Amino acid sequence: MSDERLFTFRSRWFTFSVLGMIGLAVVSALIGFVWLPSAQRDAGFTGIWNAICSAAGVPRTWYSGESAVEPKIKLSSVQVTPQLLINVTTNSVGRGAPLALRCTMCHGERGMSEANSPNLAGQYASVIYKQLLDFQSGARNTTR
């Protein structure tokens, strides 16, 4: 057996291995953090610093000085609280029963869907009420 130590820079193999790994790490960092983000045609990626920040996952508002992003879709304004269904009366249930027949085509008679639509059985009444208000306001539609 040889008396030469394996993990020393006098060993040619060890030196090439360490330098190769360092070179590979540097090339990977340059490709991942500089070249790939800079290849995007988005104006937010202009400059090396912005490209590095975007590749690292830093939100654009941190490094570009922009204000908060406005949503492109309408969001729900309904808040689910214990007081959400406080004004429900028996008349409300009576009016809602014929309207709910339209829902049975997709969601099933007992709320268990056989189609590719969500099951309503077992959901809290306040959650279903919130979703119906979102449909009414346009914050939710059937195509999502």
N, CA, C and O atoms as a DFTB+ gen file, in Angstrom:
576 C
 N C O
     1  1       0.833      -1.179       0.000
     2  2       0.000       0.000       0.000
     3  2       0.881       1.246       0.000
     4  3       1.970       1.240       0.574
     5  1       0.421       2.288      -0.627
     6  2       1.202       3.512      -0.761
     7  2       1.081       4.363       0.495
     8  3       0.039       4.377       1.150
     9  1       2.147       5.065       0.821
    10  2       2.137       5.957       1.979
    11  2       1.654       7.366       1.609
    12  3       1.576       8.236       2.476
    13  1       1.332       7.596       0.337
    14  2       0.909       8.916      -0.107
    15  2      -0.515       9.196       0.377
    16  3      -1.389       8.332       0.299
    17  1      -0.730      10.395       0.870
    18  2      -2.061      10.777       1.366
    19  2      -2.962      11.093       0.180
    20  3      -2.518      11.678      -0.808
    21  1      -4.231      10.701       0.282
    22  2      -5.169      10.892      -0.821
    23  2      -5.679      12.327      -0.913
    24  3      -5.797      12.871      -2.011
    25  1      -5.978      12.936       0.208
    26  2      -6.614      14.245       0.211
    27  2      -5.575      15.349       0.442
    28  3      -5.556      15.996       1.489
    29  1      -4.742      15.539      -0.527
    30  2      -3.744      16.596      -0.482
    31  2      -3.616      17.194      -1.876
    32  3      -3.850      16.514      -2.876
    33  1      -3.246      18.455      -1.937
    34  2      -3.130      19.102      -3.240
    35  2      -1.889      18.639      -4.010
    36  3      -1.701      19.030      -5.162
    37  1      -1.059      17.828      -3.400
    38  2       0.071      17.238      -4.115
    39  2      -0.408      16.116      -5.039
    40  3       0.259      15.758      -6.010
    41  1      -1.592      15.570      -4.706
    42  2      -2.180      14.529      -5.556
    43  2      -2.826      15.192      -6.769
    44  3      -3.667      16.080      -6.631
    45  1      -2.430      14.758      -7.937
    46  2      -2.945      15.350      -9.170
    47  2      -4.451      15.121      -9.303
    48  3      -5.166      16.028      -9.728
    49  1      -4.948      13.948      -8.956
    50  2      -6.372      13.636      -9.081
    51  2      -7.215      14.490      -8.141
    52  3      -8.268      15.001      -8.523
    53  1      -6.742      14.635      -6.920
    54  2      -7.478      15.450      -5.957
    55  2      -7.525      16.907      -6.412
    56  3      -8.579      17.536      -6.314
    57  1      -6.447      17.450      -6.893
    58  2      -6.393      18.836      -7.359
    59  2      -7.343      19.055      -8.527
    60  3      -8.083      20.039      -8.548
    61  1      -7.330      18.139      -9.508
    62  2      -8.232      18.269     -10.651
    63  2      -9.695      18.129     -10.232
    64  3     -10.568      18.807     -10.775
    65  1      -9.958      17.256      -9.275
    66  2     -11.346      17.061      -8.807
    67  2     -11.874      18.314      -8.124
    68  3     -12.990      18.754      -8.400
    69  1     -11.068      18.891      -7.229
    70  2     -11.508      20.084      -6.503
    71  2     -11.679      21.263      -7.457
    72  3     -12.689      21.965      -7.402
    73  1     -10.707      21.481      -8.322
    74  2     -10.811      22.587      -9.274
    75  2     -11.962      22.376     -10.257
    76  3     -12.639      23.329     -10.641
    77  1     -12.176      21.142     -10.654
    78  2     -13.305      20.843     -11.552
    79  2     -14.644      21.134     -10.904
    80  3     -15.540      21.676     -11.552
    81  1     -14.795      20.778      -9.616
    82  2     -16.065      21.045      -8.914
    83  2     -16.276      22.542      -8.712
    84  3     -17.397      23.032      -8.841
    85  1     -15.217      23.263      -8.400
    86  2     -15.338      24.716      -8.243
    87  2     -15.703      25.353      -9.583
    88  3     -16.556      26.238      -9.640
    89  1     -15.063      24.908     -10.652
    90  2     -15.390      25.429     -11.980
    91  2     -16.818      25.122     -12.382
    92  3     -17.506      25.970     -12.950
    93  1     -17.264      23.907     -12.088
    94  2     -18.640      23.524     -12.401
    95  2     -19.641      24.369     -11.620
    96  3     -20.668      24.769     -12.170
    97  1     -19.363      24.647     -10.355
    98  2     -20.247      25.477      -9.533
    99  2     -20.315      26.910     -10.066
   100  3     -21.387      27.512     -10.102
   101  1     -19.166      27.452     -10.480
   102  2     -19.145      28.821     -11.005
   103  2     -19.911      28.901     -12.321
   104  3     -20.694      29.830     -12.523
   105  1     -19.697      27.946     -13.212
   106  2     -20.404      27.938     -14.497
   107  2     -21.905      27.772     -14.273
   108  3     -22.701      28.441     -14.931
   109  1     -22.302      26.895     -13.357
   110  2     -23.728      26.701     -13.066
   111  2     -24.358      27.964     -12.507
   112  3     -25.475      28.320     -12.880
   113  1     -23.644      28.649     -11.608
   114  2     -24.175      29.890     -11.045
   115  2     -24.322      30.958     -12.109
   116  3     -25.320      31.679     -12.128
   117  1     -23.347      31.072     -12.994
   118  2     -23.442      32.068     -14.072
   119  2     -24.609      31.763     -15.001
   120  3     -25.347      32.667     -15.393
   121  1     -24.777      30.498     -15.352
   122  2     -25.890      30.133     -16.241
   123  2     -27.224      30.350     -15.543
   124  3     -28.130      30.958     -16.113
   125  1     -27.353      29.857     -14.310
   126  2     -28.637      29.921     -13.610
   127  2     -29.044      31.283     -13.124
   128  3     -30.225      31.629     -13.140
   129  1     -28.067      32.069     -12.687
   130  2     -28.406      33.359     -12.098
   131  2     -28.219      34.540     -13.032
   132  3     -28.766      35.611     -12.767
   133  1     -27.470      34.388     -14.113
   134  2     -27.214      35.526     -14.999
   135  2     -27.741      35.268     -16.409
   136  3     -28.580      36.018     -16.909
   137  1     -27.252      34.217     -17.042
   138  2     -27.580      34.021     -18.453
   139  2     -29.050      33.668     -18.675
   140  3     -29.699      34.308     -19.503
   141  1     -29.603      32.675     -17.969
   142  2     -31.003      32.289     -18.187
   143  2     -31.987      33.417     -17.863
   144  3     -32.863      33.689     -18.684
   145  1     -31.889      34.086     -16.710
   146  2     -32.819      35.195     -16.472
   147  2     -32.640      36.338     -17.462
   148  3     -33.619      36.995     -17.816
   149  1     -31.416      36.592     -17.917
   150  2     -31.199      37.676     -18.882
   151  2     -31.766      37.333     -20.248
   152  3     -32.038      38.232     -21.043
   153  1     -31.948      36.050     -20.535
   154  2     -32.508      35.645     -21.820
   155  2     -34.006      35.934     -21.903
   156  3     -34.577      35.904     -22.993
   157  1     -34.651      36.215     -20.765
   158  2     -36.070      36.556     -20.767
   159  2     -36.262      37.914     -21.413
   160  3     -35.417      38.797     -21.271
   161  1     -37.356      38.085     -22.115
   162  2     -37.611      39.333     -22.806
   163  2     -38.384      40.334     -21.933
   164  3     -38.809      41.384     -22.416
   165  1     -38.558      40.011     -20.683
   166  2     -39.290      40.871     -19.764
   167  2     -38.407      42.053     -19.347
   168  3     -37.213      41.882     -19.102
   169  1     -38.989      43.234     -19.269
   170  2     -38.217      44.429     -18.924
   171  2     -37.678      44.371     -17.504
   172  3     -36.688      45.035     -17.198
   173  1     -38.301      43.598     -16.637
   174  2     -37.847      43.499     -15.253
   175  2     -36.518      42.784     -15.111
   176  3     -35.887      42.873     -14.057
   177  1     -36.071      42.072     -16.150
   178  2     -34.829      41.311     -16.069
   179  2     -33.632      42.089     -16.627
   180  3     -32.542      41.526     -16.734
   181  1     -33.801      43.332     -16.976
   182  2     -32.683      44.079     -17.535
   183  2     -31.651      44.334     -16.443
   184  3     -31.991      44.731     -15.329
   185  1     -30.410      44.104     -16.775
   186  2     -29.325      44.295     -15.814
   187  2     -29.007      43.019     -15.072
   188  3     -29.889      42.202     -14.809
   189  1     -27.743      42.853     -14.736
   190  2     -27.313      41.626     -14.068
   191  2     -27.906      41.526     -12.667
   192  3     -28.316      40.441     -12.255
   193  1     -27.960      42.630     -11.928
   194  2     -28.487      42.575     -10.564
   195  2     -29.952      42.141     -10.562
   196  3     -30.335      41.301      -9.748
   197  1     -30.779      42.690     -11.453
   198  2     -32.178      42.288     -11.529
   199  2     -32.307      40.827     -11.938
   200  3     -33.181      40.118     -11.438
   201  1     -31.445      40.370     -12.844
   202  2     -31.479      38.970     -13.263
   203  2     -31.125      38.049     -12.104
   204  3     -31.765      37.014     -11.923
   205  1     -30.119      38.410     -11.319
   206  2     -29.737      37.587     -10.172
   207  2     -30.850      37.575      -9.133
   208  3     -31.164      36.522      -8.579
   209  1     -31.448      38.728      -8.863
   210  2     -32.531      38.793      -7.877
   211  2     -33.740      37.978      -8.320
   212  3     -34.352      37.290      -7.503
   213  1     -34.087      38.047      -9.586
   214  2     -35.244      37.287     -10.050
   215  2     -34.962      35.801     -10.045
   216  3     -35.856      35.010      -9.745
   217  1     -33.733      35.392     -10.372
   218  2     -33.390      33.977     -10.341
   219  2     -33.375      33.446      -8.915
   220  3     -33.672      32.273      -8.688
   221  1     -33.036      34.284      -7.966
   222  2     -33.009      33.874      -6.565
   223  2     -34.402      33.884      -5.949
   224  3     -34.571      33.451      -4.810
   225  1     -35.406      34.372      -6.683
   226  2     -36.777      34.374      -6.185
   227  2     -37.155      35.590      -5.384
   228  3     -38.166      35.574      -4.682
   229  1     -36.366      36.651      -5.468
   230  2     -36.680      37.877      -4.746
   231  2     -37.866      38.544      -5.441
   232  3     -37.831      38.718      -6.660
   233  1     -38.916      38.925      -4.706
   234  2     -40.046      39.590      -5.344
   235  2     -39.612      40.862      -6.062
   236  3     -38.746      41.595      -5.587
   237  1     -40.217      41.105      -7.193
   238  2     -39.825      42.226      -8.041
   239  2     -39.971      43.564      -7.327
   240  3     -39.212      44.493      -7.606
   241  1     -40.925      43.680      -6.418
   242  2     -41.124      44.954      -5.732
   243  2     -39.967      45.277      -4.804
   244  3     -39.801      46.440      -4.436
   245  1     -39.160      44.299      -4.409
   246  2     -38.030      44.564      -3.527
   247  2     -36.905      45.285      -4.242
   248  3     -36.240      46.139      -3.655
   249  1     -36.687      44.948      -5.504
   250  2     -35.523      45.504      -6.178
   251  2     -35.848      46.468      -7.306
   252  3     -34.934      47.058      -7.883
   253  1     -37.131      46.647      -7.640
   254  2     -37.439      47.533      -8.755
   255  2     -38.123      48.826      -8.312
   256  3     -38.241      49.763      -9.102
   257  1     -38.569      48.887      -7.075
   258  2     -39.216      50.093      -6.599
   259  2     -40.664      50.210      -7.048
   260  3     -41.275      51.262      -6.866
   261  1     -41.232      49.151      -7.634
   262  2     -42.622      49.199      -8.079
   263  2     -43.548      49.081      -6.885
   264  3     -43.149      48.614      -5.819
   265  1     -44.784      49.508      -7.072
   266  2     -45.782      49.363      -6.023
   267  2     -46.362      47.952      -6.084
   268  3     -45.959      47.141      -6.917
   269  1     -47.290      47.676      -5.214
   270  2     -47.898      46.352      -5.151
   271  2     -48.600      46.027      -6.470
   272  3     -49.126      46.917      -7.138
   273  1     -48.603      44.774      -6.828
   274  2     -49.202      44.322      -8.077
   275  2     -50.711      44.220      -7.907
   276  3     -51.195      43.635      -6.939
   277  1     -51.445      44.785      -8.843
   278  2     -52.893      44.696      -8.822
   279  2     -53.332      43.372      -9.439
   280  3     -52.773      42.967     -10.458
   281  1     -54.312      42.687      -8.857
   282  2     -54.748      41.411      -9.418
   283  2     -55.436      41.611     -10.761
   284  3     -56.089      42.628     -10.994
   285  1     -55.279      40.620     -11.647
   286  2     -55.901      40.692     -12.960
   287  2     -57.328      40.173     -12.959
   288  3     -58.081      40.401     -13.906
   289  1     -57.693      39.481     -11.903
   290  2     -59.057      38.967     -11.790
   291  2     -59.721      39.616     -10.577
   292  3     -59.053      40.118      -9.673
   293  1     -61.018      39.591     -10.583
   294  2     -61.763      40.159      -9.470
   295  2     -61.688      39.213      -8.278
   296  3     -61.928      38.013      -8.413
   297  1     -61.359      39.753      -7.117
   298  2     -61.229      38.936      -5.925
   299  2     -62.488      39.009      -5.074
   300  3     -63.273      39.952      -5.176
   301  1     -62.663      38.007      -4.244
   302  2     -63.824      37.941      -3.375
   303  2     -63.748      39.012      -2.298
   304  3     -62.681      39.289      -1.750
   305  1     -64.887      39.603      -2.007
   306  2     -64.955      40.570      -0.919
   307  2     -65.745      40.008       0.254
   308  3     -65.993      40.715       1.231
   309  1     -66.144      38.735       0.167
   310  2     -66.934      38.089       1.212
   311  2     -65.985      37.552       2.276
   312  3     -65.007      36.874       1.963
   313  1     -66.277      37.858       3.525
   314  2     -65.496      37.333       4.633
   315  2     -66.320      36.307       5.374
   316  3     -67.449      36.582       5.781
   317  1     -65.761      35.126       5.549
   318  2     -66.468      34.058       6.259
   319  2     -66.281      34.285       7.748
   320  3     -65.196      34.076       8.290
   321  1     -67.344      34.712       8.400
   322  2     -67.333      34.962       9.839
   323  2     -68.508      34.208      10.456
   324  3     -69.393      33.757       9.729
   325  1     -68.535      34.063      11.773
   326  2     -69.688      33.396      12.400
   327  2     -71.010      34.149      12.163
   328  3     -72.085      33.558      12.266
   329  1     -70.930      35.444      11.849
   330  2     -72.151      36.230      11.626
   331  2     -72.619      36.191      10.180
   332  3     -73.575      36.886       9.838
   333  1     -71.981      35.406       9.319
   334  2     -72.298      35.408       7.893
   335  2     -73.735      34.955       7.628
   336  3     -74.421      35.542       6.791
   337  1     -74.190      33.931       8.323
   338  2     -75.532      33.387       8.082
   339  2     -76.514      33.761       9.187
   340  3     -77.459      33.019       9.454
   341  1     -76.301      34.895       9.823
   342  2     -77.143      35.263      10.964
   343  2     -78.559      35.678      10.541
   344  3     -79.495      35.551      11.331
   345  1     -78.726      36.170       9.312
   346  2     -80.036      36.650       8.866
   347  2     -80.803      35.627       8.056
   348  3     -81.728      36.005       7.337
   349  1     -80.465      34.351       8.134
   350  2     -81.150      33.314       7.366
   351  2     -82.481      32.999       8.039
   352  3     -82.548      32.803       9.252
   353  1     -83.535      32.952       7.234
   354  2     -84.865      32.617       7.749
   355  2     -85.389      31.405       6.994
   356  3     -84.760      30.939       6.044
   357  1     -86.537      30.897       7.415
   358  2     -87.145      29.763       6.705
   359  2     -87.586      30.180       5.316
   360  3     -87.613      29.350       4.407
   361  1     -87.935      31.450       5.127
   362  2     -88.294      31.925       3.790
   363  2     -87.087      31.855       2.853
   364  3     -87.232      31.546       1.671
   365  1     -85.910      32.141       3.378
   366  2     -84.700      32.071       2.565
   367  2     -84.452      30.646       2.097
   368  3     -84.078      30.424       0.945
   369  1     -84.656      29.692       2.975
   370  2     -84.464      28.294       2.608
   371  2     -85.500      27.890       1.568
   372  3     -85.178      27.168       0.625
   373  1     -86.728      28.340       1.726
   374  2     -87.782      28.017       0.766
   375  2     -87.506      28.601      -0.616
   376  3     -87.785      27.958      -1.627
   377  1     -86.958      29.821      -0.665
   378  2     -86.629      30.419      -1.956
   379  2     -85.418      29.740      -2.587
   380  3     -85.328      29.651      -3.812
   381  1     -84.493      29.264      -1.770
   382  2     -83.276      28.673      -2.292
   383  2     -83.448      27.264      -2.814
   384  3     -82.666      26.829      -3.659
   385  1     -84.441      26.538      -2.342
   386  2     -84.618      25.139      -2.748
   387  2     -84.863      24.991      -4.250
   388  3     -84.213      24.154      -4.876
   389  1     -85.781      25.771      -4.865
   390  2     -85.951      25.626      -6.315
   391  2     -84.708      26.059      -7.108
   392  3     -84.406      25.491      -8.157
   393  1     -84.003      27.055      -6.602
   394  2     -82.791      27.494      -7.284
   395  2     -81.694      26.430      -7.218
   396  3     -80.891      26.301      -8.142
   397  1     -81.663      25.679      -6.135
   398  2     -80.630      24.663      -5.960
   399  2     -80.818      23.489      -6.918
   400  3     -79.886      22.709      -7.118
   401  1     -82.001      23.347      -7.512
   402  2     -82.214      22.256      -8.468
   403  2     -81.285      22.400      -9.673
   404  3     -80.900      21.401     -10.280
   405  1     -80.925      23.630     -10.020
   406  2     -79.986      23.823     -11.126
   407  2     -78.611      23.243     -10.801
   408  3     -77.886      22.811     -11.697
   409  1     -78.265      23.236      -9.544
   410  2     -76.943      22.760      -9.130
   411  2     -76.837      21.236      -9.200
   412  3     -75.739      20.694      -9.324
   413  1     -77.971      20.549      -9.122
   414  2     -77.929      19.088      -9.072
   415  2     -77.442      18.466     -10.374
   416  3     -76.980      17.324     -10.370
   417  1     -77.532      19.181     -11.476
   418  2     -77.076      18.605     -12.747
   419  2     -75.577      18.310     -12.699
   420  3     -75.138      17.288     -13.227
   421  1     -74.803      19.164     -12.089
   422  2     -73.349      18.958     -12.037
   423  2     -72.889      18.371     -10.702
   424  3     -71.981      17.542     -10.667
   425  1     -73.509      18.797      -9.617
   426  2     -73.033      18.417      -8.290
   427  2     -73.783      17.234      -7.695
   428  3     -73.456      16.810      -6.587
   429  1     -74.772      16.688      -8.388
   430  2     -75.501      15.527      -7.901
   431  2     -76.636      15.902      -6.967
   432  3     -76.652      16.988      -6.388
   433  1     -77.607      14.965      -6.827
   434  2     -78.779      15.246      -5.994
   435  2     -78.428      15.418      -4.532
   436  3     -79.032      16.237      -3.840
   437  1     -77.475      14.670      -4.064
   438  2     -77.094      14.730      -2.653
   439  2     -75.753      15.444      -2.439
   440  3     -75.161      15.359      -1.364
   441  1     -75.289      16.140      -3.466
   442  2     -74.054      16.893      -3.336
   443  2     -72.802      16.099      -3.657
   444  3     -71.694      16.626      -3.559
   445  1     -72.960      14.834      -4.039
   446  2     -71.820      13.997      -4.414
   447  2     -71.773      13.937      -5.936
   448  3     -72.646      13.346      -6.571
   449  1     -70.768      14.540      -6.501
   450  2     -70.662      14.671      -7.946
   451  2     -70.139      13.401      -8.582
   452  3     -69.172      12.805      -8.108
   453  1     -70.787      12.993      -9.659
   454  2     -70.261      11.899     -10.467
   455  2     -69.528      12.454     -11.687
   456  3     -68.866      11.715     -12.415
   457  1     -69.652      13.734     -11.894
   458  2     -68.945      14.409     -12.991
   459  2     -67.637      14.975     -12.430
   460  3     -67.242      14.668     -11.306
   461  1     -66.997      15.782     -13.217
   462  2     -65.732      16.384     -12.786
   463  2     -65.996      17.753     -12.157
   464  3     -65.415      18.757     -12.569
   465  1     -66.859      17.782     -11.176
   466  2     -67.154      19.026     -10.463
   467  2     -67.036      18.754      -8.966
   468  3     -67.135      17.603      -8.539
   469  1     -66.828      19.787      -8.173
   470  2     -66.599      19.584      -6.737
   471  2     -67.811      18.993      -6.028
   472  3     -68.957      19.236      -6.406
   473  1     -67.527      18.213      -4.994
   474  2     -68.595      17.684      -4.140
   475  2     -69.015      18.756      -3.148
   476  3     -68.176      19.403      -2.522
   477  1     -70.311      18.934      -3.015
   478  2     -70.827      19.912      -2.072
   479  2     -71.208      19.265      -0.752
   480  3     -71.331      19.959       0.257
   481  1     -71.394      17.971      -0.736
   482  2     -71.773      17.266       0.484
   483  2     -70.652      17.393       1.504
   484  3     -69.483      17.180       1.182
   485  1     -71.010      17.739       2.728
   486  2     -70.035      17.867       3.796
   487  2     -69.427      19.253       3.917
   488  3     -68.683      19.514       4.862
   489  1     -69.723      20.145       2.988
   490  2     -69.197      21.506       3.083
   491  2     -70.034      22.292       4.098
   492  3     -71.228      22.042       4.264
   493  1     -69.397      23.227       4.759
   494  2     -70.120      24.094       5.677
   495  2     -71.043      25.017       4.879
   496  3     -70.719      25.428       3.765
   497  1     -72.186      25.329       5.463
   498  2     -73.158      26.186       4.785
   499  2     -72.565      27.562       4.492
   500  3     -72.845      28.145       3.445
   501  1     -71.748      28.085       5.406
   502  2     -71.165      29.413       5.189
   503  2     -70.185      29.412       4.013
   504  3     -70.057      30.419       3.317
   505  1     -69.493      28.290       3.787
   506  2     -68.557      28.212       2.666
   507  2     -69.320      28.198       1.344
   508  3     -68.941      28.890       0.399
   509  1     -70.386      27.415       1.276
   510  2     -71.195      27.372       0.053
   511  2     -71.846      28.730      -0.190
   512  3     -71.907      29.189      -1.330
   513  1     -72.332      29.375       0.863
   514  2     -72.941      30.692       0.731
   515  2     -71.922      31.708       0.211
   516  3     -72.251      32.534      -0.641
   517  1     -70.682      31.651       0.722
   518  2     -69.632      32.540       0.254
   519  2     -69.359      32.318      -1.232
   520  3     -69.222      33.282      -1.985
   521  1     -69.278      31.060      -1.659
   522  2     -69.025      30.771      -3.066
   523  2     -70.164      31.277      -3.942
   524  3     -69.913      31.789      -5.033
   525  1     -71.396      31.147      -3.496
   526  2     -72.537      31.648      -4.264
   527  2     -72.498      33.170      -4.377
   528  3     -72.817      33.724      -5.429
   529  1     -72.106      33.849      -3.292
   530  2     -71.969      35.303      -3.367
   531  2     -70.841      35.691      -4.319
   532  3     -70.941      36.700      -5.018
   533  1     -69.765      34.898      -4.353
   534  2     -68.679      35.165      -5.293
   535  2     -69.135      34.967      -6.737
   536  3     -68.738      35.729      -7.619
   537  1     -69.968      33.948      -6.988
   538  2     -70.533      33.776      -8.336
   539  2     -71.394      34.984      -8.709
   540  3     -71.329      35.484      -9.832
   541  1     -72.186      35.434      -7.766
   542  2     -73.084      36.557      -8.023
   543  2     -72.299      37.842      -8.316
   544  3     -72.692      38.615      -9.189
   545  1     -71.207      38.074      -7.603
   546  2     -70.438      39.302      -7.804
   547  2     -69.495      39.221      -8.987
   548  3     -68.979      40.248      -9.429
   549  1     -69.252      38.019      -9.517
   550  2     -68.353      37.849     -10.640
   551  2     -66.924      37.521     -10.231
   552  3     -66.051      37.383     -11.088
   553  1     -66.675      37.396      -8.925
   554  2     -65.327      37.055      -8.453
   555  2     -64.994      35.592      -8.731
   556  3     -63.825      35.208      -8.697
   557  1     -65.988      34.788      -8.999
   558  2     -65.765      33.375      -9.321
   559  2     -66.641      33.028     -10.510
   560  3     -67.778      33.487     -10.618
   561  1     -66.094      32.208     -11.402
   562  2     -66.917      31.744     -12.516
   563  2     -66.699      30.253     -12.683
   564  3     -65.834      29.664     -12.035
   565  1     -67.478      29.655     -13.544
   566  2     -67.440      28.193     -13.687
   567  2     -66.306      27.723     -14.571
   568  3     -66.077      26.517     -14.658
   569  1     -65.576      28.627     -15.241
   570  2     -64.520      28.198     -16.137
   571  2     -63.191      28.003     -15.425
   572  3     -62.277      27.441     -16.029
   573  1     -63.031      28.426     -14.195
   574  2     -61.753      28.248     -13.477
   575  2     -61.625      26.886     -12.924
   576  3     -60.617      26.568     -12.294
